[in-house]
Every structure is written in C-alpha cells, then in structure tokens.
Amino acid sequence: MAGTRTKQANFSLPDDLLQELRREAPKGEQSRIVAEAIRKELTRLRFRRVIDRAFGAWKHEDHPELEEGSEPFLRRLRHSSRMDEPES
C-alpha cells in the first residue's frame, strides 16, 4: 500500500523459505512480497473465522421457498421479474 508507514519486524522463517525468497524476489521487493503474503493470509484467516462463526446460522425451516432447491426458486424469481419489465 503506497504511503503506508512501515516498521521493521524481527521474526524467523524456515531457512529454505528465506533462501527461496532471496533467490526469487528482487532485493528491493522482498519486504513488499512478505507483507503482501501476510495480508493475504490474514484475510484468509478472518474469512475462515467468519465462516466458522456463521456455521449453523442457516435454518431450512426459515426458508421454505427453497424446499425444492434453489433452481426452481430462481426460475420463479426470474420469471416474475421479467413480467415486471415494461414492454417496448
């Protein structure tokens, strides 16, 4: 992220991973690549936590319109919305 303040961090990486980073990433890009990887992983972890918290929130009895599955429900929705369109 351009304009974001940075601070130096001290953490350990497996030797093989550090060697690969040094071999594959241009020297001036290594910190950016590590920061981007951490951002992606944090986003994945947050998303996973939200999914875990939401598990079981959907109750079939709250949605009888989907008893036949989503396809018939969507067909009815699409059909009714086409009926609402003004004729040309």
C-alpha positions in Angstrom: 0.0 0.0 0.0 1.6 3.2 -1.1 2.1 5.8 1.6 1.7 3.3 4.4 4.2 3.8 7.2 6.5 0.8 7.8 8.2 -0.6 10.8 10.9 -3.2 10.9 9.9 -6.6 12.4 12.1 -9.4 13.7 10.7 -12.9 13.1 12.0 -16.2 12.0 11.4 -18.0 8.7 12.4 -21.5 7.8 15.8 -21.5 6.1 14.6 -23.0 2.9 11.8 -20.4 2.6 14.2 -17.5 3.2 16.6 -18.8 0.7 13.9 -19.2 -1.9 12.7 -15.6 -1.2 16.2 -14.3 -1.6 16.7 -16.3 -4.8 13.3 -15.5 -6.5 12.5 -12.0 -5.3 14.4 -8.9 -6.3 16.2 -7.4 -3.3 14.1 -4.2 -3.2 10.8 -6.2 -3.4 11.3 -8.8 -0.7 9.6 -6.8 2.1 6.7 -6.0 -0.1 6.3 -9.6 -1.1 6.3 -10.8 2.5 3.9 -8.0 3.6 1.5 -9.0 0.7 1.7 -12.7 1.7 0.9 -11.8 5.3 -2.0 -9.6 4.3 -3.5 -12.4 2.1 -3.1 -14.9 4.9 -4.7 -12.6 7.5 -7.6 -12.0 5.1 -8.0 -15.8 4.7 -7.9 -16.3 8.5 -10.5 -13.6 9.1 -12.7 -15.1 6.4 -12.4 -18.6 7.9 -13.3 -17.2 11.3 -16.5 -15.6 9.9 -17.4 -18.8 8.2 -16.9 -20.8 11.4 -19.0 -18.4 13.4 -21.8 -18.4 10.8 -21.9 -22.2 10.7 -25.4 -23.4 11.6 -27.0 -20.0 11.1 -29.0 -21.1 8.1 -32.1 -23.0 9.2 -34.1 -24.8 6.5 -37.4 -24.2 8.3 -36.7 -20.4 7.9 -36.6 -20.8 4.1 -39.5 -23.0 2.9 -39.3 -21.3 -0.5 -36.1 -23.3 -1.1 -37.5 -26.7 -0.2 -37.4 -27.8 -3.9 -33.8 -26.4 -4.2 -32.5 -23.1 -5.5 -33.1 -23.7 -9.2 -36.9 -23.7 -9.2 -36.8 -20.7 -6.8 -34.5 -18.8 -9.1 -36.6 -19.6 -12.1 -39.7 -18.2 -10.4 -37.8 -15.1 -9.4 -36.5 -14.5 -12.9 -39.9 -15.2 -14.5 -41.7 -12.7 -12.1 -39.0 -10.0 -12.7 -39.4 -10.4 -16.5 -43.2 -9.9 -16.0 -42.5 -6.6 -14.3 -40.4 -5.2 -17.2 -42.2 -2.5 -19.3 -42.9 -3.6 -22.8 -41.0 -1.8 -25.6 
